[in-house]
Amino acid sequence: MQPALDLGSVSMLMRISPSKNRSAYLANFSLITNIVGQSLSYVLAGMFLAKISPMIASLNVSVAGSPLNRFHILFLVSGLLRFLVLIVFLPKISDPEAYTTQTMLQSIFKPKITVPLIK
């Protein structure tokens, strides 16, 4: 999922950034999103794991015969938050130059090959 997000955000950034110094815009975008996004996620995940460890230990719950631990809860919450963001923000994003999924799949699986005529 992350590669698709990266591709979409860089494509959109290339379209909306001015042609002069476009590489600087892309570099700054990459720097800020990677440093802030990754650093913040690591710190918040660590704080979350520290807070829920006592609660999970006291639950003593197992799923499919495997005991539930704090990492299961972390991945569950992370997935739910990603899904929530998808539902809330995706309908608000539009790209008038975007192709439909059907058009994209047709171009992948039915390539148009043109052969030059020899006279």
Contact map, one row per residue, 1 for C-alpha under 8 A:
11111000000000000000000000000000000000000000000000000000000000000000000000000000000000000000000000000000000000000000000
11111100000000000000000000000000000000000000000000000000000000000000000000000000000000000000000000000000000000000000000
11111110000000000000000000000000000000000000000000000000000000000000000000000000000000000000000000000000000000000000000
11111111000000000000000000000000000000000000000000000000000000000000000000000000000000000000000000000000000000000000000
11111111100000000000000000000000000000000000000000000000000000000000000000000000000000000000000000000000000000000000000
01111111110000000000000000000000000000000000000000000000000000000000000000000000000000000000000000000000000000000000000
00111111111000000000000000000000000000000000000000000000000000000000000000000000000000000000000000000000000000000000000
00011111111100000000000000000000000000000000000000000000000000000000000000000000000000000000000000000000000000000000000
00001111111110000000000000000000000000000000000000000000000000000000000000000000000000000000000000000000000000000000000
00000111111111000000000001000000000000000000000000000000000000000000000000000000000000000000000000000000000000000000000
00000011111111100000000000000000000000000000000000000000000000000000000000000000000000000000000000000000000000000000000
00000001111111110000000000000000000000000000000000000000000000000000000000000000000000000000000000000000000000000000000
00000000111111111000000001000000000000000000000000000000000000000000000000000000000000000000000000000000000000000000000
00000000011111111000010001000000000000000000000000000000000000000000000000000000000000000000000000000000000000000000000
00000000001111111000000000000000000000000000000000000000000000000000000000000000000000000000000000000000000000000000000
00000000000111111100000000000000000000000000000000000000000000000000000000000000000000000000000000000000000000000000000
00000000000011111110010010000000000000000000000000000000000000000000000000000000000000000000000000000000000000000000000
00000000000000011111110000000000000000000000000000000000000000000000000000000000000000000000000000000000000000000000000
00000000000000001111110000000000000000000000000000000000000000000000000000000000000000000000000000000000000000000000000
00000000000000000111110000000000000000000000000000000000000000000000000000000000000000000000000000000000000000000000000
00000000000000000111111110000000000000000000000000000000000000000000000000000000000000000000000000000000000000000000000
00000000000001001111111111000000000000000000000000000000000000000000000000000000000000000000000000000000000000000000000
00000000000000000000111111100000000000000000000000000000000000000000000000000000000000000000000000000000000000000000000
00000000000000000000111111110000000000000000000000000000000000000000000000000000000000000000000000000000000000000000000
00000000000000001000111111111000000000000000000000000000000000000000000000000000000000000000000000000000000000000000000
00000000010011000000011111111100000000000000000000000000000000000000000000000000000000000000000000000000000000000000000
00000000000000000000001111111110000000000000000000000000000000000000000000000000000000000000000000000000000000000000000
00000000000000000000000111111111000000000000000000000000000000000000000000000000000000000000000000000000000000000000000
00000000000000000000000011111111100000000000000000000000000000000000000000000000000000000000000000000000000000000000000
00000000000000000000000001111111110000000000000000000000000000000000000000000000000000000000000000000000000000000000000
00000000000000000000000000111111111000000000000000000000000000000000000000000000000000000000000000000000000000000000000
00000000000000000000000000011111111110000000000000000000000000000000000000000000000000000000000000000000000000000000000
00000000000000000000000000001111111111000000000000000000000000000000000000000000000000000000000000000000000000000000000
00000000000000000000000000000111111111100000000000000000000000000000000000000000000000000000000000000000000000000000000
00000000000000000000000000000011111111100000000000000000000000000000000000000000000000000000000000000000000000000000000
00000000000000000000000000000001111111110000000000000000000000000000000000000000000000000000000000000000000000000000000
00000000000000000000000000000001111111111000000000000000000000000000000000000000000000000000000000000000000000000000000
00000000000000000000000000000000111111111100000000000000000000000000000000000000000000000000000000000000000000000000000
00000000000000000000000000000000011111111110000000000000000000000000000000000000000000000000000000000000000000000000000
00000000000000000000000000000000000111111111000000000000000000000000000000000000000000000000000000000000000000000000000
00000000000000000000000000000000000011111111100000000000000000000000000000000000000000000000000000000000000000000000000
00000000000000000000000000000000000001111111110000000000000000000000000000000000000000000000000000000000000000000000000
00000000000000000000000000000000000000111111111000000000000000000000000000000000000000000000000000000000000000000000000
00000000000000000000000000000000000000011111111100000000000000000000000000000000000000000000000000000000000000000000000
00000000000000000000000000000000000000001111111110000000000000000000000001000000000000000000000000000000000000000000000
00000000000000000000000000000000000000000111111111000000000000000000000000000000000000000000000000000000000000000000000
00000000000000000000000000000000000000000011111111100000000000000000000000000000000000000000000000000000000000000000000
00000000000000000000000000000000000000000001111111110000000000000000000001000000000000000000000000000000000000000000000
00000000000000000000000000000000000000000000111111111000000000000000011001000000000000000000000000000000000000000000000
00000000000000000000000000000000000000000000011111111000000000000000000000000000000000000000000000000000000000000000000
00000000000000000000000000000000000000000000001111111110000000000000000000000000000000000000000000000000000000000000000
00000000000000000000000000000000000000000000000111111111000000000000010000000000000000000000000000000000000000000000000
00000000000000000000000000000000000000000000000011111111100000000000010000000000000000000000000000000000000000000000000
00000000000000000000000000000000000000000000000000111111110000000000000000000000000000000000000000000000000000000000000
00000000000000000000000000000000000000000000000000111111111000000000000000000000000000000000000000000000000000000000000
00000000000000000000000000000000000000000000000000011111111100000001110000000000000000000000000000000000000000000000000
00000000000000000000000000000000000000000000000000001111111100000000100000000000000000000000000000000000000000000000000
00000000000000000000000000000000000000000000000000000111111100000000000000000000000000000000000000000000000000000000000
00000000000000000000000000000000000000000000000000000011111110000000000000000000000000000000000000000000000000000000000
00000000000000000000000000000000000000000000000000000001111111000011000000000000000000000000000000000000000000000000000
00000000000000000000000000000000000000000000000000000000001111100011000000000000000000000000000000000000000000000000000
00000000000000000000000000000000000000000000000000000000000111111111000000000000000000000000000000000000000000000000000
00000000000000000000000000000000000000000000000000000000000011111111000000000000000000000000000000000000000000000000000
00000000000000000000000000000000000000000000000000000000000001111100000000000000000000000000000000000000000000000000000
00000000000000000000000000000000000000000000000000000000000001111110000000000000000000000000000000000000000000000000000
00000000000000000000000000000000000000000000000000000000000001111111000000000000000000000000000000000000000000000000000
00000000000000000000000000000000000000000000000000000000000111101111100000000000000000000000000000000000000000000000000
00000000000000000000000000000000000000000000000000000001000111100111110110000000000000000000000000000000000000000000000
00000000000000000000000000000000000000000000000000000001100000000011111110000000000000000000000000000000000000000000000
00000000000000000000000000000000000000000000000010011001000000000001111111000000000000000000000000000000000000000000000
00000000000000000000000000000000000000000000000010000000000000000000111111100000000000000000000000000000000000000000000
00000000000000000000000000000000000000000000000000000000000000000001111111110000000000000000000000000000000000000000000
00000000000000000000000000000000000000000000000000000000000000000001111111111000000000000000000000000000000000000000000
00000000000000000000000000000000000000000000100110000000000000000000011111111100000000000000000000000000000000000000000
00000000000000000000000000000000000000000000000000000000000000000000001111111110000000000000000000000000000000000000000
00000000000000000000000000000000000000000000000000000000000000000000000111111111000000000000000000000000000000000000000
00000000000000000000000000000000000000000000000000000000000000000000000011111111100000000000000000000000000000000000000
00000000000000000000000000000000000000000000000000000000000000000000000001111111110000000000000000000000000000000000000
00000000000000000000000000000000000000000000000000000000000000000000000000111111111000000000000000000000000000000000000
00000000000000000000000000000000000000000000000000000000000000000000000000011111111100000000000000000000000000000000000
00000000000000000000000000000000000000000000000000000000000000000000000000001111111110000000000000000000000000000000000
00000000000000000000000000000000000000000000000000000000000000000000000000000111111111000000000000000000000000000000000
00000000000000000000000000000000000000000000000000000000000000000000000000000011111111100000000000000000000000000000000
00000000000000000000000000000000000000000000000000000000000000000000000000000001111111110000000000000000000000000000000
00000000000000000000000000000000000000000000000000000000000000000000000000000000111111111100000000000000000000000000000
00000000000000000000000000000000000000000000000000000000000000000000000000000000011111111100000000000000000000000000000
00000000000000000000000000000000000000000000000000000000000000000000000000000000001111111110000000000000000000000000000
00000000000000000000000000000000000000000000000000000000000000000000000000000000000111111111000000000000000000000000000
00000000000000000000000000000000000000000000000000000000000000000000000000000000000011111111100000000000000000000000000
00000000000000000000000000000000000000000000000000000000000000000000000000000000000011111111100000000000000000000000000
00000000000000000000000000000000000000000000000000000000000000000000000000000000000000111111110000000000000000000000000
00000000000000000000000000000000000000000000000000000000000000000000000000000000000000011111110000000000000000000000000
00000000000000000000000000000000000000000000000000000000000000000000000000000000000000001111111000000000000000000000000
00000000000000000000000000000000000000000000000000000000000000000000000000000000000000000011111100000000000000000000000
00000000000000000000000000000000000000000000000000000000000000000000000000000000000000000000111111000000000000000000000
00000000000000000000000000000000000000000000000000000000000000000000000000000000000000000000011111000000000000000000000
00000000000000000000000000000000000000000000000000000000000000000000000000000000000000000000001111100000000000000000000
00000000000000000000000000000000000000000000000000000000000000000000000000000000000000000000001111110000000000000000000
00000000000000000000000000000000000000000000000000000000000000000000000000000000000000000000000011111011000000000000000
00000000000000000000000000000000000000000000000000000000000000000000000000000000000000000000000001111111000000000000000
00000000000000000000000000000000000000000000000000000000000000000000000000000000000000000000000000111111100000000000000
00000000000000000000000000000000000000000000000000000000000000000000000000000000000000000000000000011111110000000000000
00000000000000000000000000000000000000000000000000000000000000000000000000000000000000000000000000111111111000000000000
00000000000000000000000000000000000000000000000000000000000000000000000000000000000000000000000000111111111100000000000
00000000000000000000000000000000000000000000000000000000000000000000000000000000000000000000000000001111111110000000000
00000000000000000000000000000000000000000000000000000000000000000000000000000000000000000000000000000111111111100000000
00000000000000000000000000000000000000000000000000000000000000000000000000000000000000000000000000000011111111110000000
00000000000000000000000000000000000000000000000000000000000000000000000000000000000000000000000000000001111111100000000
00000000000000000000000000000000000000000000000000000000000000000000000000000000000000000000000000000000111111100000000
00000000000000000000000000000000000000000000000000000000000000000000000000000000000000000000000000000000011111110000000
00000000000000000000000000000000000000000000000000000000000000000000000000000000000000000000000000000000011111111000000
00000000000000000000000000000000000000000000000000000000000000000000000000000000000000000000000000000000001001111100000
00000000000000000000000000000000000000000000000000000000000000000000000000000000000000000000000000000000000000111110000
00000000000000000000000000000000000000000000000000000000000000000000000000000000000000000000000000000000000000011111000
00000000000000000000000000000000000000000000000000000000000000000000000000000000000000000000000000000000000000001111100
00000000000000000000000000000000000000000000000000000000000000000000000000000000000000000000000000000000000000000111110
00000000000000000000000000000000000000000000000000000000000000000000000000000000000000000000000000000000000000000011111
00000000000000000000000000000000000000000000000000000000000000000000000000000000000000000000000000000000000000000001111
00000000000000000000000000000000000000000000000000000000000000000000000000000000000000000000000000000000000000000000111
